[in-house]
């Protein structure tokens, strides 16, 4: 829409000039009102979720648009949910690494966080107590900011031993219970160990694998967004 302005009252009578000024002012006022209503509507409906994680969130080895955050946002929008999923994944990150960058990775306007950390802790054999402490601190800080969390759980490789696996796998449900957070028990559910759904390294899902993860997580994320609203 173009709004014509007449800085100099050239070629019109005084009455015409006043009438055109009034019309121009009203037109500008109506246009501004429409913009304000559209902006307010978008702010009221959209939900901003930050996916805080490691390479599984970051989209390691995938082309633009194929990662978890992008595919999840697209799936939710196709289902009619107005949402923005921000990719705050860093390849190689541990739970402690996520804690260190939490303040700048999760900006002030964040309305919810999907917390996907811990896989690298297990692969490196980090003491589950240390991983638990880092995740617990992340949840404490987000709770203090009134930002709800959906925890995406992880499982330790079986070769880490039964004691390690039990301690590691059990911490995610424990953290969810302690902090009143929603829990998606295993981020790689239906994908881990399937060569057709993973890249050649056997650790990172391919595009098809990410689509499977998203398909399984959409109900949980939808419930999470409804709880936020």
DRENPA-3360 file (N, C-alpha, C; in nm, 2 decimals, always signed):
BEGIN
1 = XXXXXXXX = +0.08/-0.12/+0.00/+0.00/+0.00/+0.00/+0.09/+0.12/+0.00 ~ +0.06/+0.22/-0.09/+0.14/+0.34/-0.10/+0.06/+0.45/-0.03 ~ +0.12/+0.53/+0.05/+0.06/+0.65/+0.11/+0.12/+0.77/+0.05 ~ +0.04/+0.86/-0.01/+0.10/+0.98/-0.07/+0.11/+1.09/+0.03 ~ +0.22/+1.16/+0.03/+0.24/+1.27/+0.12/+0.26/+1.40/+0.04 ~ +0.20/+1.51/+0.09/+0.21/+1.63/+0.02/+0.28/+1.74/+0.11 ~ +0.41/+1.74/+0.10/+0.48/+1.83/+0.19/+0.46/+1.98/+0.16 ~ +0.42/+2.01/+0.04/+0.39/+2.15/+0.01/+0.25/+2.16/-0.05;
9 = XXXXXXXX = +0.16/+2.25/+0.00/+0.02/+2.26/-0.04/+0.02/+2.33/-0.18 ~ +0.07/+2.28/-0.28/+0.08/+2.34/-0.41/-0.03/+2.30/-0.50 ~ -0.11/+2.41/-0.55/-0.21/+2.38/-0.65/-0.35/+2.35/-0.60 ~ -0.37/+2.35/-0.46/-0.50/+2.32/-0.41/-0.54/+2.44/-0.32 ~ -0.68/+2.45/-0.31/-0.73/+2.55/-0.22/-0.71/+2.51/-0.08 ~ -0.74/+2.60/+0.02/-0.72/+2.57/+0.16/-0.81/+2.46/+0.20 ~ -0.93/+2.46/+0.16/-1.03/+2.35/+0.20/-0.98/+2.22/+0.14 ~ -0.94/+2.22/+0.02/-0.89/+2.09/-0.04/-0.77/+2.04/+0.03;
17 = XXXXXXXX = -0.68/+2.13/+0.07/-0.56/+2.09/+0.14/-0.59/+2.03/+0.27 ~ -0.69/+2.09/+0.35/-0.72/+2.04/+0.48/-0.79/+1.90/+0.46 ~ -0.87/+1.89/+0.36/-0.94/+1.76/+0.34/-0.84/+1.65/+0.30 ~ -0.74/+1.68/+0.22/-0.64/+1.58/+0.18/-0.56/+1.55/+0.30 ~ -0.52/+1.64/+0.38/-0.45/+1.62/+0.50/-0.52/+1.52/+0.59 ~ -0.65/+1.55/+0.61/-0.73/+1.46/+0.70/-0.74/+1.32/+0.64 ~ -0.76/+1.31/+0.51/-0.77/+1.18/+0.45/-0.64/+1.10/+0.46 ~ -0.53/+1.17/+0.43/-0.40/+1.11/+0.45/-0.37/+1.06/+0.59;
25 = XXXXXXXX = -0.41/+1.14/+0.68/-0.39/+1.10/+0.82/-0.47/+0.98/+0.86 ~ -0.60/+0.98/+0.82/-0.68/+0.86/+0.85/-0.63/+0.74/+0.78 ~ -0.59/+0.75/+0.65/-0.53/+0.63/+0.58/-0.41/+0.58/+0.65 ~ -0.32/+0.67/+0.70/-0.20/+0.62/+0.77/-0.24/+0.56/+0.90 ~ -0.34/+0.61/+0.97/-0.38/+0.56/+1.09/-0.44/+0.42/+1.08 ~ -0.52/+0.40/+0.97/-0.58/+0.27/+0.95/-0.47/+0.17/+0.91 ~ -0.38/+0.21/+0.83/-0.27/+0.12/+0.79/-0.19/+0.07/+0.91 ~ -0.16/+0.17/+1.00/-0.08/+0.14/+1.12/-0.16/+0.04/+1.21;
33 = XXXXXXXX = -0.29/+0.06/+1.21/-0.38/-0.03/+1.30/-0.37/-0.17/+1.25 ~ -0.38/-0.19/+1.11/-0.37/-0.32/+1.06/-0.24/-0.39/+1.09 ~ -0.13/-0.31/+1.08/+0.00/-0.36/+1.11/+0.01/-0.41/+1.25 ~ -0.04/-0.32/+1.34/-0.03/-0.35/+1.48/-0.11/-0.48/+1.52 ~ -0.23/-0.49/+1.45/-0.32/-0.61/+1.48/-0.25/-0.73/+1.43 ~ -0.19/-0.73/+1.31/-0.12/-0.84/+1.25/+0.00/-0.88/+1.34 ~ +0.07/-0.79/+1.39/+0.19/-0.82/+1.47/+0.15/-0.88/+1.61 ~ +0.04/-0.82/+1.67/-0.01/-0.87/+1.79/-0.06/-1.01/+1.78;
41 = XXXXXXXX = -0.13/-1.03/+1.67/-0.18/-1.17/+1.64/-0.07/-1.27/+1.63 ~ +0.04/-1.24/+1.56/+0.15/-1.33/+1.54/+0.21/-1.36/+1.68 ~ +0.23/-1.25/+1.76/+0.29/-1.27/+1.89/+0.21/-1.35/+1.98 ~ +0.08/-1.34/+1.97/-0.01/-1.41/+2.06/-0.02/-1.56/+2.02 ~ -0.01/-1.59/+1.90/-0.02/-1.73/+1.85/+0.11/-1.81/+1.85 ~ +0.21/-1.74/+1.81/+0.34/-1.82/+1.79/+0.40/-1.85/+1.92 ~ +0.47/-1.97/+1.93/+0.54/-2.01/+2.04/+0.69/-2.04/+2.00 ~ +0.78/-1.98/+2.08/+0.92/-1.99/+2.05/+0.99/-2.10/+2.14;
49 = XXXXXXXX = +1.03/-2.21/+2.07/+1.10/-2.32/+2.14/+1.24/-2.32/+2.10 ~ +1.33/-2.33/+2.20/+1.47/-2.35/+2.17/+1.51/-2.50/+2.20 ~ +1.57/-2.56/+2.09/+1.62/-2.70/+2.11/+1.76/-2.69/+2.15 ~ +1.79/-2.71/+2.27/+1.93/-2.71/+2.33/+1.99/-2.85/+2.33 ~ +2.09/-2.87/+2.25/+2.14/-3.01/+2.24/+2.28/-3.01/+2.18 ~ +2.31/-3.13/+2.14/+2.44/-3.16/+2.08/+2.43/-3.18/+1.93 ~ +2.51/-3.27/+1.87/+2.51/-3.29/+1.72/+2.37/-3.35/+1.68 ~ +2.30/-3.42/+1.76/+2.17/-3.48/+1.72/+2.07/-3.37/+1.70;
57 = XXXXXXXX = +2.09/-3.26/+1.77/+2.00/-3.14/+1.75/+2.06/-3.05/+1.64 ~ +2.19/-3.04/+1.64/+2.26/-2.94/+1.55/+2.24/-2.98/+1.40 ~ +2.22/-3.11/+1.37/+2.20/-3.16/+1.23/+2.33/-3.20/+1.17 ~ +2.42/-3.26/+1.25/+2.55/-3.30/+1.20/+2.54/-3.39/+1.08 ~ +2.61/-3.36/+0.97/+2.61/-3.44/+0.85/+2.49/-3.42/+0.76 ~ +2.40/-3.33/+0.79/+2.28/-3.31/+0.72/+2.28/-3.18/+0.64 ~ +2.21/-3.18/+0.53/+2.20/-3.06/+0.45/+2.10/-2.96/+0.52 ~ +2.11/-2.83/+0.49/+2.02/-2.73/+0.55/+1.87/-2.77/+0.53;
65 = XXXXXXXX = +1.80/-2.76/+0.64/+1.66/-2.80/+0.63/+1.63/-2.94/+0.67 ~ +1.73/-3.02/+0.68/+1.71/-3.16/+0.71/+1.73/-3.20/+0.86 ~ +1.77/-3.10/+0.94/+1.80/-3.12/+1.08/+1.67/-3.13/+1.17 ~ +1.69/-3.17/+1.29/+1.58/-3.19/+1.38/+1.49/-3.07/+1.40 ~ +1.55/-2.95/+1.43/+1.48/-2.83/+1.46/+1.39/-2.79/+1.33 ~ +1.45/-2.80/+1.22/+1.38/-2.76/+1.09/+1.27/-2.86/+1.06 ~ +1.30/-2.99/+1.07/+1.19/-3.08/+1.04/+1.08/-3.08/+1.14 ~ +1.11/-3.06/+1.27/+1.01/-3.05/+1.37/+0.92/-2.93/+1.35;
73 = XXXXXXXX = +0.98/-2.82/+1.32/+0.90/-2.69/+1.30/+0.81/-2.71/+1.18 ~ +0.86/-2.77/+1.07/+0.78/-2.79/+0.96/+0.66/-2.88/+0.99 ~ +0.69/-2.99/+1.06/+0.58/-3.09/+1.09/+0.47/-3.03/+1.18 ~ +0.52/-2.95/+1.28/+0.42/-2.88/+1.36/+0.34/-2.78/+1.29 ~ +0.40/-2.70/+1.20/+0.33/-2.60/+1.13/+0.23/-2.67/+1.03 ~ +0.27/-2.78/+0.97/+0.17/-2.85/+0.88/+0.05/-2.90/+0.96 ~ +0.08/-2.93/+1.09/-0.03/-2.98/+1.17/-0.11/-2.86/+1.23 ~ -0.08/-2.74/+1.19/-0.16/-2.62/+1.24/-0.11/-2.55/+1.36;
81 = XXXXXXXX = +0.01/-2.59/+1.41/+0.07/-2.52/+1.52/+0.17/-2.41/+1.48 ~ +0.14/-2.29/+1.52/+0.23/-2.18/+1.49/+0.34/-2.18/+1.59 ~ +0.46/-2.22/+1.54/+0.57/-2.24/+1.63/+0.70/-2.21/+1.56 ~ +0.80/-2.16/+1.64/+0.93/-2.15/+1.58/+1.03/-2.23/+1.67 ~ +1.10/-2.32/+1.60/+1.20/-2.41/+1.67/+1.34/-2.36/+1.64 ~ +1.40/-2.31/+1.74/+1.54/-2.25/+1.73/+1.64/-2.36/+1.75 ~ +1.73/-2.38/+1.65/+1.84/-2.48/+1.67/+1.95/-2.43/+1.75 ~ +1.96/-2.48/+1.87/+2.07/-2.44/+1.96/+2.15/-2.56/+1.99;
89 = XXXXXXXX = +2.18/-2.64/+1.89/+2.26/-2.76/+1.91/+2.41/-2.73/+1.87 ~ +2.50/-2.79/+1.95/+2.64/-2.78/+1.92/+2.70/-2.92/+1.92 ~ +2.76/-2.95/+1.80/+2.82/-3.08/+1.79/+2.93/-3.10/+1.89 ~ +2.93/-3.22/+1.96/+3.03/-3.25/+2.06/+3.00/-3.21/+2.20 ~ +2.89/-3.13/+2.21/+2.86/-3.08/+2.34/+2.82/-3.18/+2.44 ~ +2.87/-3.17/+2.57/+2.82/-3.25/+2.68/+2.72/-3.17/+2.76 ~ +2.67/-3.23/+2.86/+2.57/-3.16/+2.95/+2.64/-3.04/+3.01 ~ +2.77/-3.05/+3.05/+2.84/-2.94/+3.11/+2.86/-2.83/+3.01;
97 = XXXXXXXX = +2.89/-2.87/+2.89/+2.90/-2.77/+2.78/+2.77/-2.69/+2.76 ~ +2.66/-2.76/+2.76/+2.53/-2.69/+2.75/+2.50/-2.60/+2.86 ~ +2.55/-2.63/+2.98/+2.53/-2.55/+3.10/+2.61/-2.42/+3.08 ~ +2.73/-2.43/+3.03/+2.82/-2.32/+3.02/+2.77/-2.21/+2.92 ~ +2.70/-2.26/+2.82/+2.65/-2.16/+2.72/+2.50/-2.13/+2.73 ~ +2.44/-2.18/+2.84/+2.29/-2.17/+2.86/+2.24/-2.03/+2.84 ~ +2.30/-1.93/+2.91/+2.25/-1.80/+2.92/+2.24/-1.73/+2.78 ~ +2.33/-1.75/+2.69/+2.32/-1.69/+2.56/+2.26/-1.78/+2.46;
105 = XXXXXXXX = +2.25/-1.91/+2.48/+2.19/-2.00/+2.39/+2.04/-2.00/+2.40 ~ +1.99/-1.96/+2.52/+1.84/-1.95/+2.54/+1.81/-1.81/+2.57 ~ +1.77/-1.73/+2.47/+1.74/-1.58/+2.49/+1.62/-1.56/+2.57 ~ +1.60/-1.43/+2.61/+1.50/-1.39/+2.70/+1.36/-1.42/+2.65 ~ +1.33/-1.42/+2.52/+1.20/-1.44/+2.47/+1.16/-1.58/+2.45 ~ +1.25/-1.68/+2.50/+1.22/-1.82/+2.48/+1.10/-1.86/+2.57 ~ +1.01/-1.94/+2.51/+0.89/-1.98/+2.58/+0.90/-2.12/+2.63 ~ +0.99/-2.20/+2.58/+1.01/-2.34/+2.61/+1.14/-2.39/+2.56;
113 = XXXXXXXX = +1.19/-2.50/+2.62/+1.32/-2.56/+2.58/+1.30/-2.71/+2.57 ~ +1.35/-2.76/+2.45/+1.36/-2.91/+2.44/+1.51/-2.93/+2.48 ~ +1.53/-3.01/+2.58/+1.67/-3.03/+2.63/+1.72/-3.17/+2.59 ~ +1.81/-3.17/+2.50/+1.86/-3.29/+2.44/+2.01/-3.30/+2.46 ~ +2.06/-3.34/+2.58/+2.20/-3.35/+2.61/+2.23/-3.47/+2.69 ~ +2.35/-3.52/+2.67/+2.39/-3.64/+2.75/+2.45/-3.75/+2.67 ~ +2.42/-3.75/+2.54/+2.48/-3.86/+2.45/+2.63/-3.86/+2.45 ~ +2.69/-3.74/+2.44/+2.84/-3.74/+2.44/+2.90/-3.77/+2.58;
121 = XXXXXXXX = +2.82/-3.74/+2.68/+2.87/-3.79/+2.82/+2.88/-3.94/+2.82 ~ +2.78/-4.01/+2.77/+2.78/-4.15/+2.77/+2.89/-4.21/+2.68 ~ +2.91/-4.15/+2.57/+3.01/-4.20/+2.47/+3.15/-4.18/+2.53 ~ +3.17/-4.08/+2.61/+3.30/-4.05/+2.67/+3.31/-4.11/+2.81 ~ +3.21/-4.18/+2.86/+3.22/-4.25/+2.99/+3.22/-4.15/+3.10 ~ +3.17/-4.03/+3.09/+3.17/-3.94/+3.20/+3.08/-3.99/+3.31 ~ +3.12/-3.97/+3.43/+3.04/-4.01/+3.55/+2.90/-3.96/+3.54 ~ +2.80/-4.05/+3.55/+2.66/-4.00/+3.54/+2.63/-3.90/+3.65;
129 = XXXXXXXX = +2.70/-3.90/+3.76/+2.67/-3.80/+3.86/+2.71/-3.66/+3.81 ~ +2.81/-3.65/+3.73/+2.85/-3.52/+3.68/+2.75/-3.48/+3.57 ~ +2.71/-3.57/+3.49/+2.60/-3.54/+3.39/+2.48/-3.49/+3.46 ~ +2.44/-3.57/+3.56/+2.32/-3.53/+3.63/+2.33/-3.39/+3.69 ~ +2.44/-3.36/+3.75/+2.46/-3.23/+3.82/+2.45/-3.12/+3.71 ~ +2.50/-3.14/+3.59/+2.50/-3.03/+3.49/+2.35/-3.02/+3.44 ~ +2.28/-3.13/+3.41/+2.15/-3.12/+3.37/+2.06/-3.06/+3.48 ~ +2.08/-3.10/+3.60/+2.01/-3.04/+3.71/+2.02/-2.89/+3.72;
137 = XXXXXXXX = +2.15/-2.84/+3.70/+2.17/-2.70/+3.71/+2.10/-2.63/+3.59 ~ +2.10/-2.69/+3.47/+2.03/-2.63/+3.36/+1.88/-2.61/+3.39 ~ +1.82/-2.72/+3.45/+1.68/-2.72/+3.48/+1.65/-2.61/+3.59 ~ +1.74/-2.60/+3.69/+1.73/-2.50/+3.79/+1.72/-2.36/+3.73 ~ +1.82/-2.34/+3.64/+1.83/-2.20/+3.59/+1.71/-2.17/+3.50 ~ +1.66/-2.27/+3.42/+1.54/-2.24/+3.34/+1.42/-2.23/+3.42 ~ +1.41/-2.31/+3.53/+1.29/-2.29/+3.62/+1.29/-2.15/+3.68 ~ +1.41/-2.10/+3.72/+1.42/-1.97/+3.78/+1.38/-1.86/+3.68;
145 = XXXXXXXX = +1.39/-1.89/+3.55/+1.34/-1.80/+3.44/+1.20/-1.83/+3.40 ~ +1.13/-1.92/+3.46/+1.00/-1.96/+3.43/+0.99/-2.01/+3.29 ~ +1.09/-2.08/+3.24/+1.09/-2.14/+3.11/+1.07/-2.29/+3.12 ~ +0.95/-2.35/+3.08/+0.93/-2.49/+3.09/+1.02/-2.57/+3.00 ~ +1.04/-2.70/+3.03/+1.13/-2.78/+2.96/+1.07/-2.92/+2.93 ~ +1.10/-2.96/+2.81/+1.07/-3.10/+2.76/+1.20/-3.17/+2.76 ~ +1.23/-3.27/+2.84/+1.35/-3.34/+2.85/+1.35/-3.45/+2.74 ~ +1.45/-3.46/+2.65/+1.46/-3.57/+2.56/+1.57/-3.66/+2.62;
153 = XXXXXXXX = +1.52/-3.77/+2.67/+1.62/-3.86/+2.73/+1.71/-3.93/+2.64 ~ +1.81/-3.99/+2.69/+1.92/-4.06/+2.62/+1.95/-4.19/+2.69 ~ +2.01/-4.29/+2.62/+2.05/-4.41/+2.67/+2.20/-4.44/+2.65 ~ +2.26/-4.50/+2.75/+2.40/-4.53/+2.74/+2.42/-4.65/+2.65 ~ +2.54/-4.66/+2.58/+2.57/-4.78/+2.51/+2.58/-4.90/+2.60 ~ +2.53/-5.02/+2.57/+2.54/-5.14/+2.65/+2.68/-5.17/+2.70 ~ +2.78/-5.14/+2.61/+2.92/-5.18/+2.64/+2.98/-5.10/+2.76 ~ +2.90/-5.00/+2.81/+2.95/-4.93/+2.93/+2.93/-5.00/+3.06;
161 = XXXXXXXX = +2.86/-5.11/+3.05/+2.84/-5.19/+3.17/+2.70/-5.17/+3.23 ~ +2.65/-5.27/+3.30/+2.51/-5.26/+3.35/+2.50/-5.15/+3.46 ~ +2.60/-5.13/+3.55/+2.59/-5.03/+3.65/+2.59/-4.89/+3.59 ~ +2.67/-4.87/+3.50/+2.68/-4.74/+3.43/+2.54/-4.71/+3.36 ~ +2.50/-4.81/+3.28/+2.38/-4.79/+3.20/+2.26/-4.76/+3.29 ~ +2.25/-4.83/+3.40/+2.13/-4.81/+3.50/+2.14/-4.67/+3.55 ~ +2.26/-4.63/+3.59/+2.27/-4.49/+3.65/+2.24/-4.38/+3.55 ~ +2.29/-4.40/+3.43/+2.28/-4.30/+3.32/+2.13/-4.30/+3.27;
169 = XXXXXXXX = +2.08/-4.41/+3.24/+1.95/-4.41/+3.18/+1.84/-4.36/+3.27 ~ +1.86/-4.39/+3.40/+1.76/-4.36/+3.50/+1.75/-4.21/+3.54 ~ +1.86/-4.13/+3.51/+1.86/-4.00/+3.55/+1.76/-3.90/+3.49 ~ +1.72/-3.94/+3.36/+1.63/-3.84/+3.29/+1.49/-3.85/+3.35 ~ +1.44/-3.96/+3.39/+1.31/-3.97/+3.45/+1.32/-3.91/+3.59 ~ +1.43/-3.93/+3.66/+1.45/-3.87/+3.79/+1.45/-3.72/+3.78 ~ +1.52/-3.66/+3.69/+1.52/-3.51/+3.67/+1.38/-3.46/+3.63 ~ +1.31/-3.53/+3.55/+1.18/-3.49/+3.51/+1.08/-3.48/+3.63;
177 = XXXXXXXX = +1.09/-3.59/+3.71/+1.01/-3.59/+3.83/+1.05/-3.48/+3.93 ~ +1.17/-3.46/+3.95/+1.22/-3.36/+4.05/+1.18/-3.21/+4.00 ~ +1.18/-3.19/+3.87/+1.16/-3.05/+3.83/+1.02/-3.03/+3.76 ~ +0.94/-3.13/+3.76/+0.81/-3.12/+3.70/+0.81/-3.10/+3.56 ~ +0.91/-3.15/+3.49/+0.93/-3.13/+3.34/+0.87/-3.25/+3.27 ~ +0.83/-3.22/+3.15/+0.78/-3.33/+3.06/+0.90/-3.41/+3.01 ~ +0.87/-3.54/+2.98/+0.98/-3.63/+2.95/+0.95/-3.71/+2.82 ~ +1.03/-3.70/+2.72/+1.03/-3.79/+2.61/+1.14/-3.89/+2.64;
185 = XXXXXXXX = +1.11/-4.01/+2.67/+1.21/-4.10/+2.73/+1.34/-4.12/+2.65 ~ +1.33/-4.14/+2.52/+1.45/-4.17/+2.44/+1.45/-4.10/+2.31 ~ +1.54/-4.00/+2.29/+1.54/-3.92/+2.17/+1.55/-4.00/+2.04 ~ +1.63/-4.11/+2.05/+1.66/-4.19/+1.93/+1.57/-4.31/+1.92 ~ +1.46/-4.31/+1.98/+1.36/-4.42/+1.98/+1.32/-4.45/+1.84 ~ +1.34/-4.58/+1.80/+1.30/-4.63/+1.67/+1.41/-4.60/+1.56 ~ +1.51/-4.54/+1.60/+1.62/-4.50/+1.50/+1.75/-4.56/+1.54 ~ +1.79/-4.56/+1.67/+1.92/-4.61/+1.71/+1.94/-4.76/+1.66;
193 = XXXXXXXX = +2.05/-4.78/+1.60/+2.09/-4.92/+1.56/+2.03/-4.96/+1.42 ~ +1.95/-4.87/+1.36/+1.90/-4.91/+1.23/+1.98/-4.84/+1.12 ~ +2.05/-4.92/+1.04/+2.14/-4.86/+0.94/+2.07/-4.78/+0.83 ~ +1.95/-4.81/+0.81/+1.87/-4.74/+0.71/+1.83/-4.60/+0.75 ~ +1.84/-4.58/+0.88/+1.80/-4.45/+0.94/+1.92/-4.37/+0.99 ~ +2.04/-4.42/+0.98/+2.15/-4.35/+1.03/+2.26/-4.33/+0.92 ~ +2.34/-4.23/+0.95/+2.46/-4.21/+0.86/+2.56/-4.32/+0.87 ~ +2.66/-4.32/+0.79/+2.76/-4.43/+0.79/+2.83/-4.45/+0.93;
201 = XXXXXXXX = +2.84/-4.34/+1.01/+2.90/-4.36/+1.14/+2.82/-4.44/+1.24 ~ +2.69/-4.46/+1.20/+2.61/-4.54/+1.29/+2.56/-4.47/+1.42 ~ +2.60/-4.34/+1.43/+2.56/-4.26/+1.55/+2.46/-4.15/+1.52 ~ +2.47/-4.09/+1.40/+2.39/-3.98/+1.37/+2.28/-4.01/+1.27 ~ +2.16/-3.98/+1.30/+2.05/-4.01/+1.21/+2.06/-3.93/+1.07 ~ +2.02/-4.00/+0.96/+2.02/-3.93/+0.84/+1.88/-3.86/+0.82 ~ +1.86/-3.80/+0.71/+1.74/-3.72/+0.69/+1.61/-3.81/+0.72 ~ +1.61/-3.93/+0.68/+1.50/-4.02/+0.70/+1.49/-4.05/+0.85;
209 = XXXXXXXX = +1.60/-4.07/+0.91/+1.60/-4.10/+1.06/+1.55/-3.98/+1.14 ~ +1.59/-3.86/+1.10/+1.54/-3.74/+1.17/+1.39/-3.73/+1.15 ~ +1.34/-3.76/+1.03/+1.19/-3.76/+1.01/+1.12/-3.86/+1.10 ~ +1.18/-3.97/+1.13/+1.13/-4.07/+1.22/+1.12/-4.02/+1.36 ~ +1.23/-3.96/+1.40/+1.24/-3.90/+1.54/+1.13/-3.80/+1.55 ~ +1.11/-3.71/+1.45/+1.01/-3.60/+1.46/+0.87/-3.66/+1.46 ~ +0.85/-3.76/+1.38/+0.72/-3.82/+1.37/+0.68/-3.88/+1.51 ~ +0.77/-3.94/+1.58/+0.74/-3.99/+1.71/+0.73/-3.89/+1.82;
217 = XXXXXXXX = +0.80/-3.78/+1.80/+0.80/-3.67/+1.90/+0.69/-3.57/+1.89 ~ +0.63/-3.56/+1.77/+0.53/-3.45/+1.75/+0.42/-3.46/+1.86 ~ +0.36/-3.57/+1.90/+0.26/-3.57/+2.00/+0.31/-3.51/+2.13 ~ +0.43/-3.55/+2.17/+0.48/-3.49/+2.30/+0.51/-3.35/+2.29 ~ +0.57/-3.30/+2.18/+0.60/-3.16/+2.16/+0.47/-3.08/+2.15 ~ +0.37/-3.13/+2.09/+0.24/-3.07/+2.08/+0.18/-3.05/+2.22 ~ +0.18/-3.15/+2.30/+0.13/-3.14/+2.44/+0.21/-3.04/+2.52 ~ +0.34/-3.04/+2.49/+0.43/-2.94/+2.56/+0.39/-2.80/+2.52;
225 = XXXXX = +0.36/-2.77/+2.39/+0.32/-2.64/+2.35/+0.19/-2.60/+2.41 ~ +0.10/-2.70/+2.41/-0.03/-2.67/+2.47/-0.02/-2.63/+2.62 ~ +0.07/-2.70/+2.69/+0.10/-2.67/+2.83/+0.15/-2.53/+2.85 ~ +0.24/-2.49/+2.75/+0.29/-2.35/+2.76/+0.19/-2.25/+2.74 ~ +0.10/-2.27/+2.65/-0.01/-2.18/+2.62/-0.11/-2.17/+2.73;
% end
